[in-house]
Amino acid sequence: MTEKEKMLAGLVYDAVASELQEGLQATREALHEFNILRSSETQRRKEILKGLLGYTGDDNFLINQPFRCDYGKNFTVLNEAPVSIGDDCFIGPNVSIYTACHSTDPIERNTRQEWAKPVTIGNNVWIGGSVTILLDVSIGDNVTIGAGSVVTRDIPSNTIAVGNPCKVVKSL
């Protein structure tokens, strides 16, 4: 099993393996091109994003510049595992979605071994600015996550959740 296959399967993998470093470099090159395009160059922007994200549904999507991610296809800042985002989602500025994790033991952490778990965001979700979503979290449909929240566990559909740690404060 390759290091990339381990990473995508949620197993411990070598984060500095050459195949992963090459993927990071290719994504950074594409992001550089995307981030320096003029806002009027909408078609080229969409082409680059489709290459990075893999699947975007129809052509009715928008990601503002600057945009950053690690590997692209899984869409996130740290997207070592898949990140699924449903239809009609609003994601505010400075939102961080983390799928990767390291040991809390410094000796283990220094071996550069990691693991990753997916993040799933349902349909019709609004994630306020500066929200952090941690690995292995699912956010249901029709959810609002308040600005500045830290989502550490699943959030059920049809709710409003806020805080650190993020908790449901209202059912819809």
N, C-alpha and C positions, 0 to 999 in steps of 0.2 A: 504494500500500500504506500503510495507517495505521501509526502508531507502535506500536499494540498488536499488529497483525499482524506487524510486524517483530520485536517483542519475542518473541512466541510462536514465530516461525520461527527464532530464534537469530541474527538479523541485528543489526547495530548500529542502535540506536534512540535517540530523544531522551527521556531519563528524566524530563524535566520537562514533557512535552507535556500539554496540558490534559486530553485524554481519559484519560491514565494517572493524572493527579492526581485526577480525578473518581472513578476506580475505587478508588484508594487511600482516598479520603475515605469512600466508601460502605462499604468493608470495615471501616474503623476504627469507623464508627457501629455496624455489626452486631456487631463484636467487643466494643464497649463494652457493648451490651445483653447479650450472652452472658456477659461476665465479671462483671456485677453481679447476675445471676440467682441465686436460692437453689439450692443443690444438689438440693433436692426438686423443682424445676421441670424435671424430666427431659424431658418432651415438648417444651417450648418450647426448651430447650437443643438438642435434636436437630433441631428445625425450623430453627433459626438455622444450625447446623453444616451441614445438608444444603444450605441456600442458599449458604453460603460454599464448601463443598467440591465441590459439583456431584454427585459420585457417592460414596456411602458403602456400597454393598452393602446388606445387610439392616439391621435396626434394632439389631443387636447390636454397637454400637461405643461407645467412651467416649473423650472428650478432656477432661481435667481443666482446671479454671480455675486461673490465668489462661491464656488462649490468645492467641497473637499470630501474625499473618502479614501479608503485604503485600496481595496481591490475592485470596486465598482459594481460588479455583477450582483453583489448582495446588498448594495446601497446602504451605506452608513459611514460614520466617521471611523469606527472600528468594526468592519464587517467581515470578520473571519468566518462567521456562520450566516446563513440566509436571513435577510430582513424582508418581511412581506408587508406591504402597505396597501390597504384596500382602496376602493374608489372614493372620490370626493373627500379626501383628507386635506386638512390645512395644517401645515407644520410651520411654526413660528421660527424666528431667527434664533441662532445659537442653541438649537436643540441638538443633543448628543445622544446617539444610540450606540450602545456598547454590546458587542457579542463576545468579545474576548475576555479571558480572565487569566491571572497569574497566581501562583502560590503566594500565600502570606508569609511563608518561611523564606527568609532571605537567601539561604543556601540553595534551596530548590529554585527560587525565582531566578537566580543568577545562572542557572543552566539554560535559560531561554526557552524552557518548555512552557507551553500554554495549552489551554483548551477553550472551546467556544460553544455557545448554545444560541439558538435562533431567537429572534424577536418577531412577533406577529402583531400587526396593527390592523384592526377591522375597517369596515366602511364607515363613512360619515363621521370621522374622528377629527377633533380639533385639538392640537397639541400646542399649548401656549409657549411663548418665548422662554428660552433658557431652561427647558425641561431636560432632565437626564433620564434615559430609559436603559435599565440594566439588562444583562443577558438573561435568557430563559423566561421572558415576560411576554404575556399575551394581553392585548388591549382589545376589548370587544367592540361591537358596532355601536354607533351613536353615542360616543363617549367624548367628554370634554376633560382635558387634563389642564389644570391651572398652571399659569406661568411659574417657573422656578421650582416646580415639583421634581422629586426624585422617585421614579417608579421602580420599586424593588420587587413587586409581586404582581400577579395577574389582576386586571381591572375588568369587572364584568360589563356586559353590554348595557346600554341605556342608563348611564350614570355620569355624574360629575365627580371628579376626584382631584384632590389638591394635597400639597404638603410634602414634608420630608420626615419620614417616608410618606409617599402618596397614599391617601386613603379616600374611600368613597364618602362623600358628604351629602349626596343627594341622588335619589333614584328618579328617573324620568318616566 
